[in-house]
Amino acid sequence: MSPGPGEGRNLKIIFTARFAMSAARALASVVVPIYLATIGYSGFKLGLLYLAVAIVTMGISSTTGVVSDRIGRKPFLVVVPWMAALAGVAFALTHNIVVIFAAGSLGSIGRGAGAGGGAVGPYQPAESAMVTEMVTPETRNRAFGRLNAISSAGAVIGGLGALMVGHGLGGIGALAGGGHAARHVNANAALASYRPAFIALAALALIAGAVALALHEKRSRSEKVASRYRGSPEGAGEGAGEGAGAGAGEGAGAASRKKRPWDLTERSRWLLWRLGITNGVTGLSVGMFGPFIAYWLYRRYHVSAGAVGVLFAVVNLATIAAALSAAPLARRFGIVRAIIGVRVIQGVLLIPLALAPTFWVAGLIFFVRMLVQRSAMPLRQSFVLGVAEPEERASLAALSNLPSQAAMAGSPVLAGFMFDDVSLSLPFELGGALQAATGFLYWLFFRHVAPEEERARTPGIDAAPPAARVAGVAAAGAGAGGAGAGAAAGAAAGAGAAAGAGAGAAGALEAGAGRPAGRASAAAGADLPLDVPSELDE
């Protein structure tokens, strides 16, 4: 089903808000680390800031995912960007270390993504879930590709925004020879020079939240799915049929019990711990280099914030097309194989980047790496949302990222120590090796898993869509009194016409979903959910 007029309007609003927010985050990722280095922050001190930012972001992101599945997505798409706007104002007013740490943490400021499309943000679980609910499974990869292309376009503006920073400021070397008074004077001069960039950052984030106010969300789609397939009157009518009787009413009452926020289905738990491992290693890798790209270029090649911003703008301009190539890659190779190949390539390319002799050679390697990376980002987002149960999409997206965020919280501190006391290239080399290793982990865990649009055409993969599996859970509960006999009769009849009111409906549903009736009966008898497809039973 194509998106309705209201959903098409909402997509345009989300794309517009993402453009503004990506511009803000890309600008922050260039100017914040270079500004802080200019006023005397060491690599280790930057690592501590990124630790604080990551810890707070974990809390905001997980809250966004879990709560938005229950109250809707819109509030988070408004409030979280406005928190970033307040952080930008704080950076523009003072260089006090306490204010910088507090504002940076609450606004997720300065954690990278300047050449990654500016896509980092704790609102992302709500945004991704809302996009998924507005498109069909067949167009989901394309929708995320367009979202990331819009993000790259916004990041082009953010990168060029670094040109508004004044020139002639003393760098780290100039600060090293001065005393406390010299540092204070230089810090004030640096703040005056960077203030226009911080004000622009705040304005862009404010616009992003204001645009999201126009979203139309009477009731979240996930609520509708949950009420429909957990035994509401509407769901009981659709899933159990006319003959549900007393057993259906009893099953519906049990199915409609309120879920606790962290109470996920067995399928989601299976996915969660595997995604947690791969994302944890990825976070450890990205934390070694991701937040430090601008800082590393500044220290290694002694270039200005404007030069780094122009490089990021060029990279993001080129990666717009790369983001749009995500859907063709998924069709050609399958989404999991495409993710695996791209992860290995982008990890390997970090090693020559770390060893590049000049800024422009490093920029060229970085350019190629980001072309590869940007083609995979929409696929990773789409894959998680495509295999998640409909009513748990934002929760799974947020919770599966917690290990990544936790690893990204700690590894910048180690990387900062290495930058200061060991080598400017070692964190990049370690990060590249770890990122290539995540390709193997993805193959190990997900080679037999496919999102909804690939299941029907992939041998050995369960073809039942997530909604049908959720419906199967509700229907099986409704007919639990006679599930075995009813399922067998339903399978034999093909349409599920069986004696035994509620049980016959369950059998019909299993037959229609293309799943063997015997397996359905066994699962119901063992009190297991029917939402764990065959490829998950390893």
VENSULGI-V548506 format. One record per run of one state. SS is the DSSP state (alpha for helix, beta for strand, coil for the rest). FROM is the first residue (numbers start at 0). TO is the last residue. If there is no record, write none. Layout:
ss from to
SS FROM TO
SS FROM TO
//
This chain:
ss from to
coil 0 3
alpha 4 37
coil 38 41
alpha 42 70
coil 71 72
alpha 73 92
coil 93 95
alpha 96 106
coil 107 122
alpha 123 133
coil 134 135
alpha 136 163
coil 164 170
alpha 171 175
coil 176 178
alpha 179 211
coil 212 219
alpha 220 228
coil 229 231
alpha 232 239
coil 240 243
alpha 244 254
coil 255 264
alpha 265 300
coil 301 303
alpha 304 323
coil 324 324
alpha 325 332
coil 333 333
alpha 334 353
coil 354 357
alpha 358 386
coil 387 388
alpha 389 420
coil 421 424
alpha 425 445
coil 446 450
alpha 451 454
coil 455 464
alpha 465 477
coil 478 478
alpha 479 492
coil 493 499
alpha 500 511
coil 512 515
alpha 516 524
coil 525 532
alpha 533 535
coil 536 537
//
